[in-house]
Amino acid sequence: MIEHHRLIVIGGGPGGIAMSHALLKEGIDDFIVLEKASEPGGTWHHNRYPGAECDIMSHLYSFSFAPNPYWSQRYARQPEILAYMHKVVEQCGIAPHLRLSEGVTSLEWDASGHRWTVRSEKAEYTADMVVSAVGMFNTPILPAIDGIEGFKGQLIHTAHWPDGDMLEGKNVAVIGSAASAVQLIPEIAKTVKHLKLFQRTPIWVTPKDDGPYTEAEIQTFVEDPEAMSTLRAEIEARVNGGILFDDPDLRERALEAAKGNITAVKDPEVRRKLTPWLPYGSRRPLLSNYYYPSFNRENVELVTEPIDRIEESGLRTADDQFHEVDVIISATGFTVSRFASIIDIKGRDGRELAEEWSGDPSAFLGVMVPDFPNLVIMYGPNTNNGSLLTMLESQADFAVRQLKRMEHEGVASIEIRRDVTEAYNVQLQQTLDNVEVWQAQPDGYYRGASGQIVTQWPDTMTEYERRLCTVDPGSFETVMKETASP
């Protein structure tokens, strides 16, 4: 017998946790969360490389419904964040709804029954509504370099970090110089024999206002939750103030801070090679107090010659220099333009989401796509900015509102209108065209196949939440239960 649920959530990371809490808060308990990993936590389960940490301050990178007075650092590290996610799952009563080690393979819309058929690695289900909480950073990519498949040493992606210390005393190459590399390099440089960073495009790295909370500060947060709420609001205001890099004075101060940060590199030639030529903010700026000093270590080397190919025991660069290494670490990020379409999703009339998004993925406010009824997407196209937990909570509340509308109004299916979606995305791209610093970067992970920005939300999360809360009910196509086909 096929198991039916009112709602199925795909993914047990921060999105799945936020969605589960929103349902339980409204007294809705007929749902399950299908998670492919062996534990909840999502990105904080998968990305466990040395040095992994958040670039949003801890008291903002927390669920509003589960403030945590015990954060040990201003910017929490991966183990602490994962532990926090586990604690929220237990405290909020989400654990009984979790189906772990059960990845979803396909979704198919049943037009006659006005429900989804959900197939996992273990079973088949049906659901009135499905919420995809698989997010954006879910498909790690290895660099497309000739010969990589023939490398005889160890090849690691930062999102698939093996257990144990396998780097001590090894010669290591790191390919890529974005977020994971900036966090990883200072940590592994302490134990490897020799480390070479193969850098294609340098990126601005500003100082990080980090450090541990004192026992007195933690005790204040425990005894006075209002102090913690005030701090959260202050952090959010700072994030919102600089999120679009549209304040020239603020941008200049950040740039000067980044320039000052790079002076830690003693070798003038290395310092020159690490200095970006792109405007500050055109690519995601990073935060670290330890990245640049790493290049003063005798066992760390910067390589800027392009990699020509990978051979059995190392890498050969375009200047025909051979770099023998035992381990290659790919810090090359993710394919970010697939979103929910990493799952085989067939909507109305067999329409495939992957085909719908074969050019540039788009959705209405990132959460709904025409011809895919009763499907809400969390962390979908053009929703990336600010604190993602704030964004996920607002999307979870949106999904609950649609589910409750279906119940209260006798709606069998609800989907966003195509004309509304197209008008929204035209306006969205016009707004994105006015974000000067993003337009200064013609490539990078922000952009889809045609060069259109597909990841970023061009405003604050406060504005995003307001937009989700004020969607005109007439923006949707609905089919009433009494008119639905039997």
C-alpha positions as CSV (number, residue, x, y, z in Angstrom):
1,M,0.0,0.0,0.0
2,I,1.4,3.4,-1.0
3,E,1.8,5.8,2.0
4,H,0.0,9.1,1.6
5,H,0.8,12.3,3.4
6,R,-0.7,15.8,3.4
7,L,2.8,17.2,2.7
8,I,6.2,15.7,2.0
9,V,9.4,17.8,2.5
10,I,12.5,16.8,0.5
11,G,15.6,17.6,2.4
12,G,16.5,17.6,6.2
13,G,18.8,20.6,6.2
14,P,18.0,24.1,7.4
15,G,15.1,24.4,4.9
16,G,13.6,21.1,5.9
17,I,13.9,22.1,9.6
18,A,12.3,25.5,9.0
19,M,9.5,23.9,7.0
20,S,8.9,21.2,9.7
21,H,8.7,23.8,12.4
22,A,6.2,26.0,10.4
23,L,3.9,23.0,10.0
24,L,4.0,21.9,13.6
25,K,3.4,25.4,14.8
26,E,0.1,25.4,12.9
27,G,-0.8,22.0,14.2
28,I,-0.1,20.1,11.0
29,D,1.6,16.8,11.7
30,D,0.7,14.7,8.7
31,F,4.1,15.2,6.9
32,I,7.4,13.4,6.5
33,V,10.9,14.7,5.7
34,L,12.9,12.6,3.2
35,E,16.6,13.1,3.7
36,K,19.3,11.3,1.7
37,A,22.0,11.7,4.4
38,S,22.3,9.7,7.6
39,E,21.6,12.7,9.7
40,P,19.8,16.1,9.5
41,G,21.8,19.3,8.9
42,G,22.1,19.5,5.1
43,T,25.0,21.7,4.0
44,W,26.5,21.5,7.5
45,H,26.5,17.7,7.3
46,H,28.1,17.6,3.9
47,N,30.6,20.4,4.2
48,R,32.8,19.3,7.1
49,Y,36.2,20.2,5.7
50,P,38.7,21.7,8.2
51,G,38.0,25.4,8.9
52,A,34.4,25.3,7.6
53,E,32.4,28.1,9.2
54,C,29.6,30.6,8.6
55,D,30.0,34.0,7.1
56,I,26.9,35.4,8.9
57,M,27.3,36.1,12.6
58,S,25.9,33.3,14.8
59,H,23.1,35.2,16.4
60,L,21.6,36.0,13.0
61,Y,22.4,32.6,11.6
62,S,19.9,31.1,14.0
63,F,16.3,30.3,13.6
64,S,14.1,33.1,15.0
65,F,12.1,30.3,16.8
66,A,15.2,28.8,18.3
67,P,17.6,31.5,19.5
68,N,20.8,30.1,20.9
69,P,22.4,31.9,23.8
70,Y,25.3,29.4,23.9
71,W,27.1,30.3,20.6
72,S,30.8,30.1,21.5
73,Q,32.0,32.3,18.6
74,R,30.7,35.4,16.8
75,Y,31.0,33.3,13.6
76,A,30.2,29.7,14.4
77,R,32.2,26.8,13.0
78,Q,30.6,23.8,11.2
79,P,30.6,21.3,14.2
80,E,28.8,23.8,16.4
81,I,26.2,24.7,13.7
82,L,25.6,21.0,12.9
83,A,25.1,20.4,16.7
84,Y,22.7,23.3,16.8
85,M,20.6,21.9,13.9
86,H,20.4,18.6,15.7
87,K,19.3,20.3,18.9
88,V,16.5,22.2,17.0
89,V,15.3,19.0,15.4
90,E,14.9,17.4,18.9
91,Q,13.5,20.4,20.7
92,C,10.9,21.2,18.1
93,G,9.7,17.6,17.8
94,I,10.8,17.2,14.2
95,A,12.8,13.9,14.7
96,P,9.7,11.6,14.4
97,H,9.0,13.0,10.9
98,L,12.5,12.4,9.6
99,R,13.2,9.5,7.2
100,L,17.0,9.4,7.0
101,S,19.2,7.8,4.4
102,E,16.2,8.0,2.0
103,G,17.0,10.3,-1.0
104,V,14.2,11.2,-3.4
105,T,14.6,10.1,-7.0
106,S,11.5,11.5,-8.7
107,L,8.3,13.5,-8.4
108,E,5.4,13.1,-10.8
109,W,2.2,15.1,-10.8
110,D,-1.0,13.0,-10.9
111,A,-3.5,15.3,-12.6
112,S,-6.5,13.1,-12.0
113,G,-5.8,12.8,-8.2
114,H,-4.4,16.3,-7.8
115,R,-1.5,15.0,-5.9
116,W,2.2,14.2,-6.3
117,T,3.7,10.7,-6.6
118,V,7.0,10.8,-4.7
119,R,9.6,8.0,-5.3
120,S,12.5,7.6,-3.0
121,E,15.4,5.1,-2.9
122,K,13.3,3.0,-0.6
123,A,9.6,3.5,-1.2
124,E,6.8,5.3,-3.1
125,Y,4.5,7.9,-1.6
126,T,1.8,10.3,-2.5
127,A,1.3,13.8,-1.1
128,D,-1.2,16.7,-1.6
129,M,1.8,19.1,-1.5
130,V,5.5,18.8,-1.9
131,V,8.1,21.2,-0.6
132,S,11.6,20.9,-2.1
133,A,14.2,22.0,0.5
134,V,17.3,20.6,-1.4
135,G,18.6,24.2,-1.8
136,M,21.1,25.6,-4.2
137,F,24.5,24.2,-3.1
138,N,23.8,20.5,-3.7
139,T,25.8,19.4,-6.7
140,P,29.6,19.6,-6.2
141,I,31.6,20.0,-9.3
142,L,35.1,18.9,-10.1
143,P,37.2,21.1,-12.4
144,A,37.1,20.2,-16.1
145,I,40.8,19.6,-16.5
146,D,42.2,17.1,-18.9
147,G,43.5,14.0,-17.2
148,I,41.8,14.4,-13.9
149,E,40.4,10.9,-14.1
150,G,43.9,9.5,-14.4
151,F,45.3,11.0,-11.2
152,K,46.7,8.2,-9.0
153,G,46.7,10.1,-5.7
154,Q,43.8,11.1,-3.6
155,L,41.2,13.4,-5.2
156,I,38.9,15.2,-2.7
157,H,36.1,17.7,-3.1
158,T,35.6,19.9,-0.1
159,A,31.9,18.8,0.0
160,H,32.9,15.2,0.3
161,W,35.5,15.4,3.0
162,P,36.7,12.0,4.2
163,D,37.0,11.1,7.9
164,G,40.4,11.1,9.6
165,D,43.6,13.1,9.1
166,M,44.9,12.0,5.7
167,L,46.9,15.1,4.9
168,E,49.6,15.2,7.5
169,G,53.0,15.1,5.9
170,K,51.5,15.1,2.3
171,N,52.2,17.3,-0.7
172,V,48.8,18.9,-1.4
173,A,47.3,20.9,-4.3
174,V,44.2,23.1,-3.7
175,I,42.3,24.1,-6.9
176,G,40.1,27.2,-6.4
177,S,40.4,30.2,-4.3
178,A,36.8,31.0,-3.2
179,A,35.0,30.5,0.1
180,S,36.0,26.9,1.0
181,A,39.6,27.5,0.0
182,V,39.9,30.6,2.1
183,Q,38.6,28.7,5.2
184,L,40.5,25.5,4.4
185,I,44.0,26.6,3.6
186,P,44.9,28.2,7.0
187,E,43.9,25.0,8.7
188,I,45.5,22.3,6.6
189,A,48.7,24.4,6.1
190,K,49.5,23.6,9.7
191,T,50.0,19.8,9.0
192,V,50.7,19.3,5.3
193,K,54.3,19.0,4.1
194,H,53.7,21.4,1.2
195,L,50.6,23.2,-0.1
196,K,50.2,24.7,-3.5
197,L,47.1,26.9,-4.2
198,F,46.2,27.0,-7.9
199,Q,44.4,30.3,-8.2
200,R,42.6,31.5,-11.3
201,T,40.9,34.7,-10.1
202,P,41.8,36.4,-6.8
203,I,39.0,37.5,-4.6
204,W,38.7,40.2,-1.9
205,V,39.1,38.9,1.6
206,T,38.2,41.4,4.4
207,P,39.1,41.0,8.1
208,K,36.6,39.0,10.2
209,D,35.3,40.6,13.4
210,D,35.5,37.3,15.1
211,G,36.4,35.8,18.4
212,P,34.9,33.8,21.2
213,Y,32.0,35.1,23.4
214,T,33.1,35.4,27.0
215,E,31.4,33.5,29.8
216,A,29.9,36.8,31.0
217,E,28.4,37.5,27.6
218,I,26.9,34.1,27.3
219,Q,25.4,34.4,30.7
220,T,23.9,37.7,29.8
221,F,22.2,36.0,26.7
222,V,20.9,33.2,28.9
223,E,19.5,35.5,31.6
224,D,18.3,38.3,29.2
225,P,16.8,37.0,25.9
226,E,16.1,40.6,25.0
227,A,19.8,41.4,24.9
228,M,20.2,38.5,22.4
229,S,17.2,39.8,20.3
230,T,18.8,43.3,20.3
231,L,22.1,41.9,19.1
232,R,20.4,39.9,16.3
233,A,18.6,43.1,15.1
234,E,21.8,45.0,15.1
235,I,23.6,42.3,13.0
236,E,20.6,42.2,10.6
237,A,20.7,46.0,10.2
238,R,24.4,45.9,9.3
239,V,23.9,43.1,6.8
240,N,20.9,44.8,5.2
241,G,22.9,48.1,5.0
242,G,25.7,46.6,2.9
243,I,23.9,43.8,1.1
244,L,23.9,45.4,-2.4
245,F,27.1,47.3,-2.1
246,D,25.2,50.4,-3.2
247,D,26.6,52.7,-0.5
248,P,29.8,54.2,-2.0
249,D,31.2,55.2,1.3
250,L,30.5,51.8,2.9
251,R,32.0,50.0,-0.2
252,E,35.1,52.1,-0.1
253,R,35.6,51.4,3.6
254,A,35.3,47.7,3.0
255,L,37.7,47.9,0.1
256,E,40.2,49.7,2.2
257,A,39.8,47.1,4.9
258,A,40.5,44.3,2.3
259,K,43.5,46.1,1.0
260,G,44.8,46.5,4.6
261,N,44.1,42.8,5.2
262,I,46.3,41.8,2.2
263,T,49.3,43.7,3.6
264,A,49.8,40.7,5.9
265,V,51.5,39.0,2.9
266,K,55.2,39.7,3.2
267,D,56.3,38.8,-0.4
268,P,55.4,41.7,-2.7
269,E,55.0,39.5,-5.7
270,V,52.7,37.1,-3.9
271,R,50.8,40.0,-2.6
272,R,50.4,41.4,-6.1
273,K,49.1,38.1,-7.4
274,L,46.6,37.8,-4.6
275,T,45.2,41.3,-5.2
276,P,41.9,41.2,-7.2
277,W,41.4,43.3,-10.3
278,L,37.6,43.1,-10.1
279,P,35.6,45.7,-8.2
280,Y,34.8,44.9,-4.5
281,G,31.5,43.2,-4.3
282,S,31.3,41.9,-7.9
283,R,32.1,38.5,-6.5
284,R,31.1,37.3,-3.1
285,P,33.5,39.0,-0.7
286,L,35.0,36.7,1.9
287,L,36.0,37.1,5.5
288,S,39.2,35.7,7.1
289,N,41.9,36.8,9.5
290,Y,44.1,33.8,8.6
291,Y,44.0,33.4,4.9
292,Y,46.6,35.9,3.8
293,P,49.1,35.2,6.6
294,S,49.1,31.6,5.4
295,F,51.2,32.7,2.4
296,N,54.0,33.7,4.7
297,R,54.5,30.0,5.7
298,E,57.5,28.3,4.0
299,N,55.3,25.3,3.1
300,V,52.6,27.3,1.2
301,E,53.0,28.4,-2.4
302,L,50.7,30.4,-4.7
303,V,50.5,29.2,-8.4
304,T,48.8,31.5,-10.9
305,E,49.8,29.8,-14.1
306,P,46.7,28.0,-15.6
307,I,46.6,24.2,-15.2
308,D,47.1,22.6,-18.5
309,R,46.4,19.0,-17.5
310,I,46.5,16.6,-14.6
311,E,48.9,13.6,-14.8
312,E,49.2,10.4,-12.7
313,S,51.3,12.1,-9.9
314,G,50.5,15.8,-10.2
315,L,49.5,18.8,-12.2
316,R,51.2,20.4,-15.2
317,T,50.7,24.1,-15.7
318,A,50.7,26.1,-19.0
319,D,54.4,27.0,-18.5
320,D,55.2,23.3,-18.6
321,Q,56.1,23.2,-15.0
322,F,55.2,19.9,-13.2
323,H,53.8,20.0,-9.7
324,E,54.0,16.6,-8.0
325,V,51.4,16.1,-5.3
326,D,49.9,13.3,-3.2
327,V,46.5,14.9,-2.8
328,I,44.4,17.2,-5.0
329,I,41.6,19.1,-3.1
330,S,39.0,20.6,-5.4
331,A,37.6,23.8,-3.8
332,T,35.6,24.5,-6.9
333,G,32.1,24.8,-5.5
334,F,28.9,23.6,-6.9
335,T,26.6,23.6,-9.9
336,V,24.2,26.2,-8.5
337,S,21.7,26.7,-11.4
338,R,19.8,23.4,-11.0
339,F,18.1,24.0,-7.7
340,A,15.2,21.6,-7.3
341,S,15.7,20.2,-10.8
342,I,18.5,17.9,-9.5
343,I,15.5,15.7,-8.9
344,D,13.5,14.3,-11.8
345,I,10.3,16.4,-11.5
346,K,7.5,16.0,-13.9
347,G,4.6,18.5,-13.6
348,R,1.4,19.1,-15.6
349,D,1.3,17.1,-18.9
350,G,4.6,15.5,-18.1
351,R,6.5,18.8,-18.3
352,E,10.0,18.4,-16.8
353,L,11.4,21.0,-14.5
354,A,14.9,20.3,-15.8
355,E,13.6,21.1,-19.3
356,E,11.8,24.2,-18.1
357,W,15.1,25.4,-16.6
358,S,17.4,24.2,-19.4
359,G,18.2,27.8,-20.1
360,D,18.1,30.1,-17.1
361,P,16.1,28.8,-14.1
362,S,13.4,31.2,-12.9
363,A,10.4,31.1,-10.6
364,F,7.9,33.4,-8.9
365,L,9.7,34.9,-5.9
366,G,11.9,31.8,-6.2
367,V,9.2,29.5,-4.8
368,M,6.7,28.5,-7.4
369,V,6.8,27.6,-11.1
370,P,3.9,27.5,-13.6
371,D,2.7,24.0,-14.5
372,F,4.0,22.5,-11.3
373,P,1.0,22.7,-9.0
374,N,1.2,22.2,-5.2
375,L,5.0,22.4,-5.3
376,V,6.9,25.0,-3.3
377,I,10.6,25.4,-3.8
378,M,12.8,26.6,-0.9
379,Y,16.1,28.4,-1.8
380,G,15.1,28.5,-5.5
381,P,16.2,30.9,-8.2
382,N,17.1,34.5,-7.2
383,T,16.7,34.1,-3.5
384,N,20.3,34.1,-2.4
385,N,21.4,37.0,-0.1
386,G,21.7,37.9,3.5
387,S,20.9,35.3,6.2
388,L,19.5,32.3,4.5
389,L,17.8,31.1,7.6
390,T,15.6,34.2,7.5
391,M,14.8,33.5,3.9
392,L,14.0,29.9,4.6
393,E,11.6,30.7,7.4
394,S,9.7,33.2,5.2
395,Q,9.4,30.5,2.5
396,A,8.2,27.9,5.0
397,D,5.5,30.3,6.2
398,F,4.5,30.9,2.6
399,A,4.1,27.2,1.9
400,V,2.0,26.8,5.1
401,R,-0.3,29.6,3.9
402,Q,-0.9,27.9,0.6
403,L,-1.6,24.6,2.3
404,K,-4.1,26.2,4.7
405,R,-5.8,28.1,1.8
406,M,-6.2,24.8,0.0
407,E,-7.9,23.3,3.1
408,H,-10.1,26.3,4.0
409,E,-11.2,27.1,0.5
410,G,-11.6,23.5,-0.8
411,V,-8.8,23.9,-3.3
412,A,-7.5,20.7,-4.9
413,S,-4.5,22.3,-6.7
414,I,-2.8,25.7,-6.7
415,E,-0.1,27.0,-9.0
416,I,1.4,30.3,-9.9
417,R,0.1,31.9,-13.2
418,R,2.6,32.0,-16.1
419,D,1.9,35.6,-17.0
420,V,2.5,36.7,-13.4
421,T,5.7,34.7,-13.2
422,E,7.0,36.1,-16.5
423,A,6.1,39.7,-15.5
424,Y,7.8,39.2,-12.2
425,N,11.0,37.9,-13.7
426,V,11.2,40.7,-16.3
427,Q,11.0,43.2,-13.5
428,L,13.5,41.2,-11.4
429,Q,16.1,41.2,-14.2
430,Q,15.7,44.9,-14.7
431,T,16.3,45.5,-11.0
432,L,19.4,43.2,-11.1
433,D,20.7,45.2,-14.1
434,N,20.9,48.2,-11.7
435,V,23.1,46.4,-9.1
436,E,26.3,47.9,-10.4
437,V,28.9,45.7,-8.8
438,W,27.2,42.4,-9.9
439,Q,27.1,43.6,-13.4
440,A,30.8,44.3,-13.3
441,Q,31.4,40.5,-13.2
442,P,30.4,38.8,-16.5
443,D,30.8,35.3,-15.2
444,G,30.9,33.4,-11.9
445,Y,28.3,31.3,-10.0
446,Y,25.7,34.1,-9.9
447,R,24.9,33.6,-13.6
448,G,23.1,30.9,-15.6
449,A,23.8,29.6,-19.1
450,S,22.9,32.8,-20.9
451,G,24.8,35.0,-18.5
452,Q,21.6,36.1,-16.7
453,I,21.9,36.4,-12.9
454,V,19.9,33.4,-11.5
455,T,21.0,33.2,-7.9
456,Q,20.8,36.6,-6.3
457,W,17.9,38.5,-4.7
458,P,18.4,42.2,-5.3
459,D,17.2,43.5,-1.9
460,T,17.2,42.7,1.8
461,M,15.6,39.6,3.3
462,T,13.2,41.9,5.1
463,E,11.9,43.0,1.8
464,Y,11.8,39.5,0.5
465,E,9.7,38.4,3.4
466,R,7.3,41.3,2.9
467,R,6.9,40.4,-0.8
468,L,6.1,36.8,0.1
469,C,3.5,37.9,2.7
470,T,1.7,40.2,0.3
471,V,1.2,38.0,-2.8
472,D,-2.1,38.7,-4.4
473,P,-4.3,35.6,-4.2
474,G,-5.3,36.3,-7.8
475,S,-1.7,35.5,-8.9
476,F,-2.6,31.8,-8.6
477,E,-4.6,29.3,-10.7
478,T,-6.7,27.1,-8.6
479,V,-8.8,24.0,-9.2
480,M,-11.6,23.5,-6.6
481,K,-12.2,20.0,-5.2
482,E,-15.8,20.0,-6.3
483,T,-14.8,20.6,-9.9
484,A,-11.7,18.3,-9.9
485,S,-11.8,15.1,-11.9
486,P,-12.6,12.0,-9.8
